Every structure is written in structure tokens, then in C-alpha cells.
Amino acid sequence: MKNLTTIKGQRAPLPSMIRSSANWLASKSRRRFNHSSDSLLLSLRSINQSKTRALTAFLLALTLMAGLMASESTEARRRYRRMELNDQLVEELNGMLRATNEMHSAFFEQDEQKIETALQKVVISIDKASKKTSLEDSQRTHLNKMLRAAKSGVEMTKNTAGEDRKKNLQKAMKQIVQIAQLYDLDRYKVFFCPKDRSVWLQKSWKAKNPIHPKLYAKCGKLVR
């Protein structure tokens, strides 16, 4: 026996009704899906546009920052460019820096025999450099003043002991570091120890305080 139902006053087979309802539901689902897809695409486009704008702004800011840094770096190089000297004077001053590096090592190792030899080498190298300053009229007065102060500090270091020797070594090192930083010479690492306020130059990267090698052996901040 067939099951019948009423649709708008008519009797229709049940399967036909089911098919009609299924088609209506499928059509409605497709419309909802299409609407959801359109909304999703719009959202994705909006997100992509926002990301693009943000990325563009970031790249623009980065470019401007790089330009400013390059400008400041160029200005700094111009401001702190080391002065050039004639070749003969440069050679003698580089010899003084080599002797100073040996003196640094001797004091850090606390080897008295090496210290005596290194101090004498520094004095001799300063004398040689002083004889060549006549070739550099523009810097002669200022350079001679620093060389005399450095030599005085080294000679007083030779003739004193204890804390007095340390203070004299500090003074000598300070003058030699100023020469190394002011003129275009061989490059050395310059360190500063805030604990004893000493400054010195050396070749190695690891700080080795020559003024107080026992008390502040590793104290030293790289300043150049």
C-alpha cells in the first residue's frame, strides 16, 4: 500500500516530496556556502592588503634608518679620522708601539728582567721618533709634547717601585695611547679599566691589565 501525503491540497507520493525538500536544502546550502566563500575571500584580501601596507611601511622605515646610520657613520669617520704623517715618522712611531706592546706583556707577566729590557726599548724608540718629528711641521709641536711626556713616564717607571711605579706606568701608557689614537699608525686594541682608571694598548683581544696584574688582571673594557 502506497503512503500518501498532502501538498497544497493535493495528494503526492512521499518520495517526490523528499526529493523536493532535499533540492531546496541543497540550494540553500549552496547559497550559504557561496556567501561564506565570498566573505572569506574578502577577509583574506583585506588581511593581505593590511600585511602588504604594514610590510611596505616597515621596509620604508628600515630604509630611512639605514640611510641615517650610514650618514652618521660617514660623519663619525670624518670627525675621528686619524691624522696622516710622513712614512719615516710613521715607521718610528710604529716601532714605539711594538716596544710598548712588549712592555705591556712584561708588566702583565711581572717578569722583572723583561720589564727592564722592554722599558729601555720604549725609551730608545721614543728618541728615534722624536728625531723624525722635524719632518712633520704641522704636528711637530703637539707630537713632541706627547713624546716627551711618554718618555718621562717611562724613565720614572724605570727608577721607581711599588705604587709609584704603577702611577708612572699609567702616565706613560696614557700618552702612548693618545699618540696611537690620534695618528694613522698600526692598529692595536685599547683597553680601559674603570677600577684603577688605567688605559693601555695591546695586540690581543683579551684584556690584560699591566698596571695591576694581580688585583685587576682581567679588568678592561675595549674602547678601540
KEBA-91956 format. One record per residue: x, y, z of N, C-alpha, C, O in turn. Coordinates in steps of 0.02 Angstrom, whole numbers, plus 50000, padded with zeros to 5 digits. Layout:
BEGIN
XYZXYZXYZXYZ ...
This chain:
BEGIN
500424994150000500005000050000500445006150000500905006550041 500315011249954500725017249947500555022250002499975023350018 501095025350032500985030750080500885037250044501285038950000 500365040850061500215047150028500225052750079500105051550138 500375058950056500345064850100500055070550061500015070250000 499855075750094499515081250062500005087050052500335089050100 500075089649990500485095549973500025100349937499835099149880 499855105949971499425110949943498765107949919498535109249863 498465103949961497815101149946497815095349900497285092449886 498395093349875498445087649830498805081949864499205082949910 498655076249842498985070449869499565068649823499465067549763 500175068349851500775066949810501165061349842501135060349903 501515057849802501925052349830502455055149877502705060649865 502625051749931503115053949981503815054749953504155059549971 504045050249909504725051149881504795057649844505325060849847 504285059749808504325065949771504405071849819504775076549804 504075071649874504115077049925504815077349954505095082749965 505095071449966505775071149996506275074049948506725077849968 506205072349883506665074949833506615082549830507125086049824 506015085149833505915092349830506245095749890506585100949883 506145092849949506445095750010507205095450006507555100150025 507465089849981508195089049975508485094149927509005097149940 508135095149870508375100149822508375107149852508835111049841 507845108549890507805115249921508365116349973508665121649976 508485111050013509025111550062509705112250028510125116150051 509825108449975510455108749939510565115649909511115118349912 510025118549881510075125249851510235130349904510655134749893 509905129749962510035134450017510755133750043511075138750059 510995127550047511675126350070512185129350023512695132250043 512035128649956512495131449907512525138949913513065141949908 511945142149924511935149449931512335151649992512715156549990 512235147850048512615149550109513355148450099513765152550121 513535142950065514235141450052514555146950008515115149250022 514185148849955514445154049911514535160649949515025164249939 514035162149992514085168250031514685168050079515055172850086 514765162250111515325161450157515995161850121516465164850145 516025158750062516645158950022516815166050002517395168150006 516295169749980516415176749961516665180750021517115184850014 516365179550080516575183250140517295181450159517685185750179 517465175050152518135172750168518645175850121519185178050142 518475176050056518935179050007519035186450021519595188950016 518495189850038518555196950055518985197950116519395202550119 518895193650166519305194150227520035192950212520475196550237 520175187750171520865186250153521185192050115521765193850126 520795194850068521055200650031521205206450077521715209850070 520755207650125520855213050172521475211850215521865216450226 521565205650237522155203950278522785204750237523285207550261 522775202350175523365202850132523545210150119524125212050118 523015214350107523145221350096523435224650157523885228850152 523185222750217523455225550279524185223550289524605227550308 524325217050275525005214650281525465218150232526035220050249 525225219150172525625222550121525785229650142526355231950136 525265233250167525385240050190525875240250249526315244550252 525795235550296526245235250354526955233750332527435236850357 527025228950286527695227150262528015232950225528615234150232 527625236450185527885242150148528125247650196528655250550187 527715248950248527895253950297528535251950334528965256150347 528585245450351529185242950386529805243750343530325246050367 529755241850279530325242350234530535249550224531125251150219 530045254050220530195261150212530565263850274531055267450267 530315261950333530635264050395531345261350400531815264750421 531435254950379532095251750381532575255350334533155256350351 532325257250275532745260750226532965267550253533545269450247 532485271150284532645277650312533155276950369533615281050374 533065271750411533525270650466534225269050441534725271550468 534265264850390534915263050361535265269150333535875269950339 534875273550301535155279650273535435284150327535975287050319 535055284850382535295289050438535925286150469536385289850485 535935279450478536515276250508537135277150464537685278450489 537035276350399537595277150353537855284250354538465285450351 537385289050359537585296150361537975297650425538485301050423 537725294950482538065296050546538745292750546539235295450573 538785286650516539425283050514539935286950473540515287450492 539715289750416540165293650374540395299850410540985301650407 539925303050445540105309050483540585307450539541055311250552 540485301650572540935299650626541635298250600542135300050631 541665294950541542325293550512542685300050495543295300650504 542305304950469542615311350454542865314850517543395317850518 542445314350570542605317850631543195314750667543615318350695 543245308050666543765304550704544305301550659544665297050680 544365303950599544885301450554545565303050583545705308750602 545995298050586546655298950615547105302650566547055301750505 547545306750593547965310950550548545306950521548825302450552 548705308750459549245305250424549905308850435549925315050441 550435305050437551105307750446551555305050390551365300550353 552155307850385552615305350334552855298350351552855296350410 553065294650301553215287550308553765286150359553725281350397 554285290250359554845288950405554635289750478554835285850521 554225294850492553985295850560553505290250580553515287950637 553085288250534552615282750547552985276450566552785272850612 553525275050530553925269050544554205269150615554195264050650 554465274950636554745275350704554205274950757554305271850810 553635278050745553095277850793552805270750799552615268550853 552775267250743552555260250746553045255950786552845251350821 553695257650780554195254150821554085255450895554175251050936 553885261550911553735263250981553135259251006553125256951063 552625258450963552035254550983552205247150993551935243951038 552635244550950552855237450959553215236651026553105231751062 553655241451041554025241051104553545241751164553635238651215 553045245951156552545246851209552145240451220551985238651277 551985236951166551625230551172552055225451211551795221651251 552705225451197553165221051235553185223051308553195218851353 553185229551320553195232051389552555229951425552565228051484 551995230251390551355228151419551385220851441551195219151496 551635216551396551675209351412552135208051471551985203951514 552705211651473553185210651528552885212551595552975208951645 552525218151597552215220251660551645215551680551555214151739 551265213251632550715208651649550985202051676550695199151722 551545199651647551845193451670552265194451733552475189651766 552385200851750552785202651809553485199651807553745197151857 553765199851748554445197251737554925203251739554955207051691 555295204051793555705209951803556255210651750556415216251729 556545205151730557065205451678556775207951612557075212251579 556195205351594555865207551533555635214851539555665218651491 555415216751599555185223551610555755228551598555665233651564 556345227051626556915231551618557105232351544557235237851520 557115226651508557295226851437556765230651397556935234651353 556125229351411555585232551374555565240151386555455243951339 555685242251448555695249451463556245252951423556145258451397 556825249751420557375252751382557215253151308557385258051275 556885248151281556685248151211556195253851196556245257051144 555735255051242555245260351231555595267151231555435271451189 556065268251277556425274551279556805275751214556785281251186 557155270651191557535271151128557075272651069557225276951027 556505269251066556035270251011555735277351013555605280250960 555615280051072555355286851078555875291851053555715296651019 556505290751071557045295151048557095295050972557185300350941 557035289250942557075288750868556495292450836556585295950786 555905291750865555315295150837555385302750845555185306450800 555655304950901555735312150913556195315350862556085321150842 556695311750839557145314450788556815315250721557055319250679 556275311650708555935312050644555355317050643555065318350591 555195319950701554635324650702554785331050663554325334550643 555415332450652555595338350613555335337950541555275342950506 555185331850519554925330850451554175332450447553885332450392 553865333750503553145334850505553005341450540552855341550600 553055346950503552995353650533552315354750566552285357650620 551775352350534551105353850559550955350450626550555353050666 551275344850640551135341050701551725340850750551685337650802 552265344250732552875343450770552795345450844552995341750888 552515351250856552465353850925552045349250969552265347251023 551455347550945550995343450986551275336350995551235333551050 551555333550942551825326750946552425326550992552495321851031 552865331450987553455331651030553255332151104553575329151147 552735335851117552495336551186552275329751214552445328051271 551895325951174551655319351196552235314451203552245310451249 552715314851157553285310251160553715311651222553955307051255 553805318051238554195319751297553845317351361554165314851407 553185318051362552805315751421552835308151428552895305551483 552795304751370552835297451371553515295151395553575290551435 554045298351369554725296451388554845297751463555145293651497 554605303351487554675304951558554325299651602554595297551653 553725297651580553365292551618553725285851618553735282451669 554025283951561554385277551557555015277851599555165273051635 555385283351596556005283851635555865283851710556245280951749 555315287151730555135287151801554895280251823554995278251880 554605276551776554405269651791555025265451805555025261151848 555545266651766556175262951775556485264251844556785259851873 556405270451868556765272551929556345272351992556575274752044 555755269651989555325269252049555085262052059555205257652018 554745261052115554475254352131553795255052165553585260552183 553465249352173552835249352208552285253352173552235253252112 551895256952213551335260752186551575266652143551245268552095 552155269452160552415274952119552575272552048552435276051999 552845266652043552985263951976552345262751937552315264051877 551835260351971551195259351937550895265851912550635266151856 550945271151952550675277751932551065280551873550775283451827 551715279651874552125282151818551985278251755551975281051700 551885271651762551725267551704551045269651675550955269751614 550575271251719549925273651696550005279951653549705280451599 550405284651677550505290951640550835289651572550625292551522 551335285351571551675283851508551205280551459551185282351400 550825275651483550355272051439549825276851411549645276451353 549585281451452549075286151430549325290451372548965291551324 549945292851376550235296951322550325292851258550175295351203 550555286751265550665282551206550005280651173549955280351112 549495279351213548825277851186548565283851147548265282951094 548655289851173548435295851138548765296451069548435298251020 549395294951067549755295251002549475290050954549375291450895 549345283950980549075278550938548385280150912548215278250856 547985283750951547315285450930547275291550885546825292150844 547755295950893547745302250855548015301650785547775304950739 548515297350776548855296950711548715290250677548535285250708 548815290250611548675284350570549265279450574549705279450532 549245275350626549785270550639549505263450640548915262450627 549945258650655549715251650660549165251150713549165254750763 548695246550701548115245950745548265241450805548525235950797 548085243850863548125239950925547465240550962547085245250952 547325235651004546735235951046546875240651106547405240051138 546425245051119546495249651176545975247751228545375247151213 546195246751290545755244751344545765249951400546245253651410 545195250151436545135254651493544855250651552544345247251545 545175251251610544945247851670544635253151717544995257551740 543985252751730543665257851773543855257151847543745261851885 544135251551866544305250551936544935254451957544955257152012 545435254751913546035258651930546135264551882546645267951885 545635265551837545645271251790546255271151744546505276451726 546485265351727547075264751684546865263151612546345259951601 547275265251565547165263951495547815261451465548355263651484 547765256851417548375254051387548205251051319547625250351301 548725249351282548615246051217548955239251217549445238151253 548685234751177548945227951171548705225051106548245227751074 548995219451085548795216251022548225211251031547795210750987 548205207751086547695202551095547015205551113546965211251135 546495201451103545815203651116545625203051190545185206651213 545955198751227545795197551297546145202751341546755203451337 545755206351382546035211551424546545208851473546425203851507 547125212151475547665210251522547925216751552548325220251521 547705218251612547885224551645548615224351667548795220351711 549045228551638549755228451656549915232651718550455232051746 549445236851738549565241251795549475237551861549885237951906 548935233751866548795229651925548645222451902548075220251906 549155218951880549045212151853548805207051904548505202051886 548935208351968548695203752020547985205452042547555201152048 547875211852053547245214152081546685214552029546115212552042 546855217151970546345218151917546575215151850546525218351798 546805209151853547105205951793546645206151732546865207651677 545995204551743545525204051687545095210251679544635210351638 545235215351718544845221551713545055225451651545645227151644 544585226751608544755230551548544185230251498543975224851478 543945236051477543425236551426543735239051361544105244051361 543585235751307543865237651243543555244251220542945244851214 543985249251209543745255751185543925257051113543665261751082 544375252951085544535253451014544905247250990545075246750932 
